[in-house]
């Protein structure tokens, strides 16, 4: 964590977070992801579970005579899994929160991860690295599937650059949808302890305003959170670009937003923002479906 954190930033997060599940692949970004998850577990007093998941190695069309029958059914690159386990052991040796390694049993590692995710309060996932070897990565679309299929909130960590303190300066992308509301609820522990909270509110949301009804600023105030409001009209073509641009301008270290993509209409209208952020993110993003 940053040495410049003040006492407020070091306050424990809410005890609602008791179980973390972090995805570990064989990319060079995995150790930083593990460290962020370890720091969150340390602040929450929760247990950190880690699981390795990557695409199985490609087998040639013509297997060599020396290949064993087991090679036909190999679903894990054990060398890559070994590197991931070594990174986990290094993180666990630092001490702090309880940390458990979940071994893969069975052929479908993705399904196993999704089942374990049901017992987590927060997932810690990594942005897909387009430059990494495929056998070091989870299958394409893994992050989106984890969010949509499990409905669990996830902290998605960028694959490039160093990540310091998370949650001192938070930006919320708000468009009055259940997904955005789910993300804000999941982010309340960070929002309560943040130095600054900004909200980028889309002004072209559907529905008639309710007389004397709540808005996002009032909702946050009820939780003791004062937010700086920024409003974006429908003229902006890509909400994802708008959020990332504002995050840079205000120096945000965490972006909070909904994850969209469960229907064709929603994917065309709102899914573009999700895709833009997942492709171009430069800061951790707390997403929920």
Helices and strands as residue ranges (DSSP letters): E 19-24, H 30-44, E 47-52, G 69-73, H 78-93, E 99-102, H 109-117, E 122-126, G 134-136, H 142-150, E 154-157, E 169-174, H 178-193, E 196-202, H 216-222, E 228-232, H 239-250, E 254-258, H 264-266, I 267-271, H 272-280, E 284-288
